[in-house]
Amino acid sequence: MDTTEALELIASLKGYLHDLRDTGVDGLPVRSATAPLTITAPSEAVPQPPVQPAESPVTDSSLASLSHGQAVGLNGVREELGDCRRCGLNSTRTKLLFGAGNPAARLVFVGDAPGGDEDRQGIPFADEAGGLLTKIIQAMGLHRDEVYLCNVIKCRPPQDRDPHPDEIRHCLPFLLKQLQAIGPEIIVALGTFASQTLLRTKEPISKLRGVFHDYHGIPLMPTFHPAYLLRNASMKREVWEDMQKVMKRLGMEAPAKR
Ligand code: URA
């Protein structure tokens, strides 16, 4: 490993530890120096709950080694979020949009934030861009109910402005807990904001898309946002290429015809 790779690895580890701390994890189990180190192939890197020996009781300390989202489940994360007033967006939102779909989905799509339609209905991707996303999901041979749809930000920013850093800071830990609870095999980040926020980078979406990145051990595919596709129809081809990679990784048959 050269110096650049080592620095990238350290930066990525730092980001991971910060995210864990934000979700309430204040310690990590330490592996004994003599314990064998198992290296898993990237495709096996999806985090699994630690196996409890049958007779060992689940104690507070053994729960601490589970990720928070896995421990409390999706409903537990929703309860913890409650009638959230952690940032100023609560005063302008109509409905808080937690997410929708299969709570055990293999595939999760993450958008940026609710817009006007989503704010009124409390349903993700309820607008025209959402209609296009639904078509993309169907073209993959799936139904909206089989996947899970959510956003980085759970309340609509006024006039659909970009979310402020403190809004992201309060909301992001809940997305991480949600993803831990669902345990998807793949995340698709839709558009610049979701991709850059989750991957902690300023790289343009045009550079990020098309390859899998790592988000807390889960492969993440950035792609263009469906709202962008409504304005740039020629980019649909790139998104379809990205979704074919997702389908391949999930072991899904590519539909014969789109
Ligand atoms: N755009 C998003 O990113 N998310 C939604 O839920 C709706 C529009």
Residues whose N, C-alpha, C, O or C-beta is under 5 A from the ligand:
A	BS01	URA	G111 D112 A113 P114 G115 E118 P124 F125 N151
